[in-house]
């Protein structure tokens, strides 16, 4: 397991809409230890592991600091230090999935309080909810490249998508970036940016880069098909450079703007996301989620369609934009047994774990069922 930290070197704030489990995983990454190590180091009483992450051997495991079926019990006394012979412990990270429907109340944020219950959990390999150091360094290089092209007209470079919402996995995730400039780009600037961002000149450590350049007036007044200056993708199966001048706009930018307003991360110098991205109307976001969902049911891989349906349903219910993984986990205990199995398989495939193959008809039925739930919620 490595060294057990005596104290937390860094406590990270939870992102808006981020699950408690993803937050613990981020704590583990920032503190340089595995998520299951952090789970014990910050307060979870662990008996024995039910599934070893390295050998796959399944054993019994009890967790003492998770909410019980009847909600949170009264907290016990604060525990500043561990008892002799016992490691200091607190809450589970997202590498653990609870083997019963979770408490409907939100899990408590990390404090010195203790909440007790006897709950069986399963240890699963973790999906790191923020980028690894190599991908993070790459994003900074992208920001430097755009600063060199745009100079003083650069408003900011903003990270969005799974890298800020959670569930980022370099094996299958794109690195999603929005670049905001004060005025439209010239043709020479477009060519210079495309050259600097090409995979030959700046190799991407993840699946690929997906970057759009937009102007500040566009982000301050979002509409159905926001215009853009340049769009660059470098994924091996989808490498392209699109000139936005004379283009009809990109409806996908609606969701990108909404995520940047909610949880965007500024890379390098620039203005804060809240100053650059205006709130996007609920109806505008919902319309784009539904449109993307209808497209995914016909053209996207099964796990993409299923998990996007789950997060669209989550947004329709409480107005929160979450990652595909958090959307799937939220929906797991709100669907039928058949739907539960479908969502569970989608989550396993999203985590690059072995899972059953999808029946395309089942996926379409599930998506249309979710669409009917969204209509009921919006009525």
Residue pairs with C-beta under 8 A, 6 or more apart in sequence:
1 34
1 36
1 37
2 33
2 34
2 37
3 33
4 37
4 40
4 41
4 87
5 31
5 33
5 37
5 41
8 27
8 31
8 41
8 42
9 30
9 31
9 32
10 27
10 30
10 31
11 27
11 110
12 23
12 26
12 27
12 30
14 20
14 23
14 109
15 23
15 164
15 165
15 166
15 263
16 262
16 263
16 320
17 165
17 262
17 263
17 320
17 321
17 322
17 326
18 129
18 165
18 166
18 263
18 322
18 326
19 94
19 166
19 322
19 326
19 329
19 330
20 91
20 106
20 107
20 109
21 92
21 93
21 94
21 95
21 96
21 329
22 94
22 129
22 166
22 167
22 323
22 325
22 326
23 129
24 35
24 38
24 39
24 42
24 91
24 92
24 93
24 94
24 110
25 35
25 38
25 93
25 94
25 95
25 126
25 127
25 128
25 129
26 129
26 130
27 38
27 42
27 93
27 110
28 34
28 35
28 37
28 38
28 39
28 93
28 126
29 128
29 130
31 38
31 41
33 41
34 126
35 93
35 94
35 95
35 126
36 49
36 53
36 93
36 95
36 96
36 123
36 126
38 93
39 46
39 89
39 90
39 91
39 92
39 93
39 95
39 96
40 46
40 87
40 88
40 89
41 87
41 88
41 89
42 88
42 89
42 90
42 91
42 110
43 65
43 79
43 88
43 89
43 90
43 91
43 110
43 114
44 63
44 64
44 65
44 66
44 89
44 90
44 91
44 92
45 62
45 63
45 64
45 65
45 89
46 61
46 62
46 63
46 89
47 60
47 61
47 62
47 63
48 59
48 60
48 61
48 62
49 59
49 61
49 123
50 58
50 59
50 60
50 61
50 120
50 121
50 122
50 123
51 57
51 58
51 59
51 122
51 123
51 124
52 58
52 59
52 123
53 95
53 123
53 124
53 125
60 120
61 120
61 121
61 122
61 123
62 118
62 119
62 120
63 92
63 96
63 117
63 119
63 120
63 121
64 89
64 116
64 117
64 118
65 89
65 90
65 91
65 92
65 114
65 115
65 116
66 91
66 92
66 98
66 107
66 115
66 117
66 119
66 121
67 102
67 103
67 105
67 107
67 108
67 115
67 117
68 103
68 115
68 116
68 117
68 118
68 119
69 100
69 103
69 117
71 103
71 105
72 103
72 105
72 108
72 115
73 115
73 116
73 117
75 113
75 114
75 115
76 113
76 114
76 116
77 114
78 112
78 113
79 88
79 112
79 114
80 112
81 88
82 88
82 89
90 110
90 114
91 107
91 108
91 110
92 98
92 121
93 126
94 126
94 127
94 129
94 166
94 325
95 123
95 124
95 125
95 126
96 121
96 122
96 123
96 124
97 121
97 122
97 124
97 329
98 119
98 121
99 119
99 120
99 121
99 122
100 119
100 120
101 333
102 333
108 115
124 351
124 353
125 351
125 353
127 167
127 168
127 169
127 325
127 350
127 351
128 168
128 169
129 162
129 165
129 166
129 167
129 168
129 323
130 163
130 164
130 166
130 168
131 139
131 163
131 168
131 170
131 175
131 206
132 170
132 205
134 170
134 205
135 163
135 168
135 170
135 175
135 205
135 206
138 175
138 202
138 204
138 205
138 206
139 157
139 159
139 163
139 175
139 177
139 267
140 267
140 268
141 202
142 157
142 175
142 177
142 197
142 202
142 209
142 211
142 267
143 157
143 267
143 268
144 268
145 193
145 196
145 197
145 202
146 154
146 157
146 179
146 193
146 196
146 213
147 154
147 157
147 268
147 269
148 196
149 189
149 192
149 193
149 196
150 179
150 181
150 185
150 189
153 181
153 182
153 183
154 179
154 180
154 181
154 182
154 270
155 180
155 181
155 182
155 216
155 270
155 271
155 276
156 179
156 180
156 266
156 267
156 268
156 269
156 270
156 271
156 273
156 276
157 177
157 178
157 179
157 180
157 266
157 267
157 268
157 270
158 177
158 178
158 179
158 180
158 260
158 264
158 265
158 266
158 267
158 270
158 273
158 276
158 277
159 175
159 176
159 177
159 264
159 265
159 267
160 176
160 177
160 178
160 256
160 259
160 260
160 263
160 264
160 265
161 168
161 173
161 174
161 175
161 176
161 210
161 256
161 259
162 168
162 169
162 173
162 176
162 323
162 324
163 173
163 175
163 176
163 265
164 259
164 263
164 264
164 265
165 259
165 263
165 321
165 322
165 323
165 326
166 322
166 323
166 325
166 326
167 173
167 323
167 324
167 325
167 326
167 350
168 206
169 350
169 351
169 352
170 205
170 206
170 207
171 207
171 352
172 207
172 350
172 352
173 206
173 207
174 206
174 207
174 208
174 209
174 210
174 233
174 235
175 204
175 206
175 208
175 209
175 210
176 210
176 211
176 256
177 209
177 210
177 211
177 212
177 267
178 211
178 212
178 213
178 214
178 256
178 257
178 260
178 264
179 211
179 212
179 213
179 214
180 213
180 214
180 215
180 216
180 219
180 270
180 276
181 213
181 214
181 215
181 216
181 229
182 215
182 216
183 215
184 215
184 229
184 245
185 193
185 213
185 229
185 230
190 229
190 230
190 243
193 213
193 230
193 232
194 230
194 232
194 241
195 201
196 202
197 209
197 211
197 232
197 234
198 234
199 208
199 209
199 234
199 239
204 234
207 235
208 233
208 234
208 235
208 236
208 238
208 239
209 232
209 233
209 234
209 235
210 232
210 233
210 235
211 230
211 231
211 232
211 233
212 228
212 230
212 231
212 232
212 250
212 253
212 256
213 228
213 229
213 230
213 231
213 244
214 226
214 227
214 228
214 229
214 253
215 227
215 229
216 276
218 226
218 227
218 228
218 253
219 226
219 257
219 260
219 276
219 277
219 278
220 276
220 277
220 278
221 278
222 253
222 254
222 257
222 277
222 278
222 280
222 281
222 284
223 284
224 249
224 251
224 254
224 284
224 287
225 248
225 249
225 250
225 251
225 253
226 249
226 250
226 251
226 253
226 254
226 257
227 244
227 247
227 249
228 244
228 247
228 249
228 250
228 253
229 244
229 245
230 241
230 242
230 243
230 244
231 240
231 241
231 242
231 244
231 250
232 240
232 241
232 242
233 239
233 240
244 250
251 288
251 291
252 288
252 292
254 280
254 284
254 285
254 288
255 285
255 288
255 289
255 292
255 321
257 277
257 278
257 280
258 280
258 285
258 321
259 321
260 273
260 276
260 277
261 273
261 274
261 277
261 278
261 279
261 280
262 321
263 321
264 273
264 277
265 273
266 272
266 273
270 276
282 319
285 315
285 321
286 312
286 315
286 316
286 374
286 378
289 308
289 311
289 312
289 315
289 316
290 312
290 371
290 374
292 308
292 312
293 305
293 308
293 309
293 312
293 367
293 370
293 371
294 367
294 371
296 304
296 305
296 308
296 309
296 367
297 305
297 363
297 364
297 367
297 368
298 364
300 308
301 349
302 346
302 349
302 358
302 360
302 363
303 324
303 345
303 346
303 347
303 349
303 350
303 358
304 324
305 363
305 367
306 328
306 342
306 343
306 345
306 346
306 358
306 363
306 366
306 367
307 324
307 325
307 327
307 328
307 343
307 346
307 347
307 350
308 324
308 327
309 366
309 367
309 370
309 371
310 324
310 327
310 328
310 330
310 331
310 343
310 370
311 321
311 322
311 323
311 324
311 326
311 327
311 328
311 330
312 327
312 370
312 374
313 327
313 331
313 334
313 370
313 373
313 374
313 377
314 320
314 322
314 326
314 327
314 330
314 331
315 321
315 322
316 373
316 374
316 377
316 378
317 377
322 330
324 350
325 347
325 350
325 351
328 343
328 346
328 347
328 350
329 347
331 339
331 343
332 340
332 343
332 344
332 347
333 340
335 342
335 343
338 362
339 366
339 369
342 358
342 362
342 363
342 366
345 355
345 356
345 358
346 355
346 358
348 354
348 355
349 355
